[in-house]
Amino acid sequence: MDFEEYEQSLAIFSLFTPNSIIANNSSFIVEVTSTQSILNNSEAEFINDAEVTITATSKDSPIDPISERLTSSTLDDRPVYRTDQTLPQNGFEYELKIDHPDFPQVTARSFIPPITDISNIEFATFKNSKENELPGLTRYFTNVDMEIPNNTEQNDFYHLLVWLLEDGSLRPVNIGREDLQEQFGTDAIVVNVDNSPVFFGAHFGDERFVGSSQEFNFDISFTLEEFDNPTDIIVELRSVSRDYHRYFVDGYRLSQGGDNSFFVNSDNITNNIDGGFGIFAGYTAFDVATSFRR
């Protein structure tokens, strides 16, 4: 089969928040790779010699825009770009610009949505089972009830994640798919980490409960080895932009979910990068933790 070769473009991945559940006021982290031919099955090509700039503009205060050129760094052995001074803040809009002599210039814009609180959250008693498990492994599961208040002025979008906390590290927890999928609506997806570590969590909009509070009920489960000793279960609710939401929903359905043909036109992939591909999007996070004991 002959495939038409397209000019290579830059591919961007950058999510930023002023209130990470791991550390407050995290820097901007921007991962830059290049698109590849469909016949190229090599590892992603990281671009570490680009000029990457972020400009912050206040939506409420008449201050001049503030720009910073990002410095090269590493994250989990991957080359990334990181801000030294500019931190994500509520009430600001951000513009990303990337220049490289071998690729077309890319730009992107995003903002940080208002935070959404989880209210009236309750965890049922944790149960365990060794049925169908390998020796030394125990499966734990419980039910979670929670309520989300809603904004009457606009459609909102969310990303729900559940974590195990152990020695300062977060480990994703499986979320019951069928019940939540029915509660969230057809435009939502629920992805467990076994399916995809990139897209995991529940991605949904408020079309079923816009202008009111909504109660959700779902199961969570995880398997522990005998030497694992997590201390907390953390439920994290991210308030996200439409760009963030569509990127993860479309990306999962096109690359993992099997809803579309493998050979798709790249123009069908939702992204907010002008001149390239990927996502540059802000979010706010609200989290609730409960203690876990075996």
C-alpha positions in Angstrom: 0.0 0.0 0.0 1.2 3.5 -0.8 0.8 6.2 1.8 1.0 9.8 1.1 3.8 11.4 3.1 2.9 14.6 4.9 5.2 17.3 6.2 6.3 16.6 9.8 4.6 18.7 12.5 5.2 19.3 16.1 3.1 17.4 18.6 2.5 19.0 22.1 1.4 17.6 25.4 1.0 20.0 28.3 -1.6 20.0 31.1 -1.2 22.7 33.8 -3.0 23.5 37.1 -2.5 25.9 40.1 -3.5 23.2 42.6 -2.0 19.8 41.8 -2.8 17.2 44.4 0.9 16.3 44.4 2.5 19.8 44.8 1.0 23.3 44.9 1.9 25.8 42.1 3.5 23.3 39.8 5.5 24.7 36.9 4.4 24.6 33.3 5.7 21.3 31.8 5.6 21.1 28.0 6.4 17.8 26.1 7.4 18.3 22.5 7.6 15.5 19.9 7.2 15.3 16.1 4.6 13.5 14.1 5.8 10.3 12.3 5.0 8.4 9.2 2.5 5.6 9.6 5.2 3.2 8.5 7.6 4.4 11.2 7.2 2.3 14.3 10.1 3.7 16.2 9.8 5.4 19.6 8.5 9.0 19.7 11.1 11.6 18.6 11.5 14.2 21.4 12.5 17.7 20.3 14.8 19.2 22.8 16.2 22.2 20.9 13.1 24.3 20.2 12.3 27.8 21.5 9.3 27.5 23.7 7.6 30.5 25.2 4.5 31.0 27.4 2.8 34.3 27.8 0.4 35.0 30.7 -2.4 37.6 30.5 -4.7 38.5 33.4 -8.4 38.4 32.5 -9.3 40.9 35.3 -6.3 43.1 35.9 -4.9 45.6 33.4 -1.3 44.4 33.7 1.0 43.8 30.7 1.4 40.3 29.5 4.2 38.4 31.1 6.4 36.1 28.9 8.9 33.5 29.8 11.1 31.2 27.7 11.1 27.7 29.0 14.2 25.8 29.9 15.1 22.3 28.8 14.7 19.7 31.6 13.7 16.0 32.1 10.7 14.3 33.6 10.8 10.5 34.1 13.8 10.4 31.8 11.8 12.2 29.0 13.0 15.6 27.7 10.6 18.4 28.5 10.5 22.1 28.8 9.8 23.8 32.1 9.1 27.3 33.4 11.3 28.7 36.2 9.2 31.7 37.2 5.8 31.5 35.6 3.3 29.4 37.5 -0.3 28.6 36.6 -2.7 31.0 38.4 -6.5 31.4 38.5 -7.8 34.3 36.5 -5.1 34.1 33.8 -5.1 33.1 30.2 -2.0 31.5 28.6 -0.5 31.4 25.1 2.1 28.8 24.1 4.4 29.5 21.1 7.0 27.0 19.8 9.6 27.8 17.1 12.0 25.3 15.5 13.9 25.7 12.2 12.8 22.2 11.0 9.0 22.5 11.7 6.2 25.0 11.2 5.6 27.3 14.2 2.9 26.2 16.6 0.7 28.2 19.0 -2.0 27.4 21.5 -4.2 29.2 24.0 -5.9 28.0 27.1 -7.1 29.1 30.6 -7.8 27.7 34.0 -11.5 26.9 34.7 -13.1 27.7 38.1 -12.8 24.9 40.6 -15.7 22.5 41.3 -16.0 21.1 44.8 -17.1 17.5 45.6 -19.7 17.5 48.3 -21.3 14.9 50.5 -18.9 12.2 49.6 -19.1 8.8 51.4 -17.2 5.6 51.1 -18.7 2.3 51.9 -16.8 -0.3 54.0 -13.8 -1.7 52.1 -14.2 -5.4 51.3 -11.6 -7.8 50.1 -11.4 -11.0 48.1 -8.7 -13.5 47.1 -11.0 -15.2 44.6 -9.4 -15.7 41.2 -6.3 -13.9 42.4 -2.7 -15.1 42.3 -1.0 -16.1 45.6 0.0 -13.0 47.5 -2.5 -10.7 45.9 -5.7 -9.4 47.4 -8.5 -7.5 45.6 -10.2 -4.6 47.5 -13.4 -2.9 46.4 -15.9 -0.4 47.8 -18.7 2.0 46.7 -18.5 5.8 46.5 -21.3 8.3 46.7 -20.6 12.0 45.9 -22.4 15.1 44.7 -21.2 17.8 42.2 -22.7 21.3 42.2 -23.2 22.8 38.8 -22.8 26.2 37.1 -26.0 27.5 35.5 -24.3 29.9 33.2 -22.3 27.5 31.0 -21.6 23.9 30.1 -18.9 22.4 32.2 -16.6 19.5 31.7 -14.9 17.2 34.2 -12.2 14.5 34.6 -12.7 12.2 37.6 -9.8 10.1 38.9 -9.2 7.9 41.9 -5.8 7.3 43.4 -4.0 5.2 46.0 -1.5 7.1 48.0 1.6 5.2 49.2 4.9 6.8 50.3 4.0 10.0 48.5 3.3 8.3 45.2 0.0 8.1 43.5 -1.3 4.9 41.8 -4.5 4.9 39.7 -7.5 2.9 40.9 -10.1 1.2 38.6 -13.5 2.9 38.4 -16.7 0.9 37.8 -17.5 1.6 34.1 -21.1 0.5 33.5 -22.9 2.4 36.2 -21.0 5.7 35.6 -21.3 5.5 31.8 -25.1 5.4 32.2 -25.1 8.3 34.7 -22.7 10.5 32.6 -24.3 10.1 29.2 -23.3 8.8 25.8 -20.6 11.5 25.2 -18.6 10.3 28.3 -16.0 7.7 28.6 -14.7 5.7 31.6 -11.2 4.3 31.1 -9.4 2.2 33.6 -5.7 2.2 33.8 -5.5 -1.4 32.5 -7.0 -0.1 29.2 -4.8 2.9 28.9 -2.5 4.8 31.3 -2.8 7.9 29.2 -6.6 8.3 29.1 -7.6 6.7 32.4 -10.4 8.2 34.5 -13.9 9.3 33.8 -14.3 12.1 31.2 -17.8 13.7 31.1 -19.8 16.9 30.6 -22.7 18.3 32.5 -25.4 18.0 29.8 -27.5 15.8 32.0 -27.4 18.0 35.0 -26.6 21.6 33.8 -27.9 24.1 36.3 -28.3 21.7 39.2 -26.4 19.4 41.6 -26.0 15.8 40.6 -25.3 12.8 42.8 -23.1 10.0 41.4 -22.6 6.5 42.7 -19.8 4.2 41.5 -17.5 1.3 42.5 -13.8 1.4 42.8 -11.4 -1.6 43.0 -7.7 -2.3 43.2 -5.3 -5.2 43.9 -2.6 -5.1 46.5 0.5 -7.3 47.0 1.4 -8.3 50.6 4.1 -5.7 50.9 2.0 -2.8 49.6 1.0 -0.4 52.3 -1.2 2.5 50.9 -2.4 5.0 53.4 -5.2 6.9 51.6 -7.7 6.7 48.8 -8.0 10.0 47.0 -10.9 11.1 44.7 -9.8 13.9 42.4 -12.3 16.0 40.3 -10.7 18.1 37.7 -12.7 21.0 36.1 -11.5 21.2 32.5 -12.0 23.1 29.3 -13.9 21.7 26.3 -10.6 21.3 24.5 -9.2 19.1 27.3 -12.4 17.1 27.3 -12.6 16.5 23.6 -8.9 15.7 23.3 -9.2 12.8 25.8 -12.6 11.5 24.5 -11.6 11.6 20.8 -8.1 10.4 21.5 -9.3 7.3 23.4 -12.0 6.5 20.9 -9.6 6.8 17.9 -6.5 5.1 19.3 -7.8 2.7 22.0 -11.5 2.3 22.0 -12.0 0.7 18.7 -14.9 2.9 17.7 -13.2 4.1 14.5 -11.0 2.7 11.8 -7.2 2.8 12.5 -6.7 4.7 9.3 -8.3 8.0 10.2 -7.7 11.5 8.8 -5.6 13.4 11.3 -7.9 16.4 10.7 -10.6 14.5 12.7 -8.5 14.4 15.8 -9.6 17.2 18.2 -6.7 19.3 19.4 -6.1 23.0 20.2 -2.6 23.3 18.7 -2.5 25.7 15.7 0.1 24.5 13.2 0.6 21.1 14.9 -1.2 18.5 17.1 -1.8 17.8 20.7 -3.1 19.6 23.8 -2.2 22.6 25.8 -4.9 23.0 28.5 -5.3 24.2 32.1 -7.5 22.6 34.8 -8.3 23.0 38.5 -8.4 20.0 40.9 -10.5 19.4 44.0 -9.6 16.2 45.9 -11.0 14.3 48.9 -9.0 11.7 50.8 -10.1 8.9 53.1 -7.8 6.6 55.1 -7.4 3.1 54.0 -6.4 0.2 56.2 -6.3 -3.5 55.3 
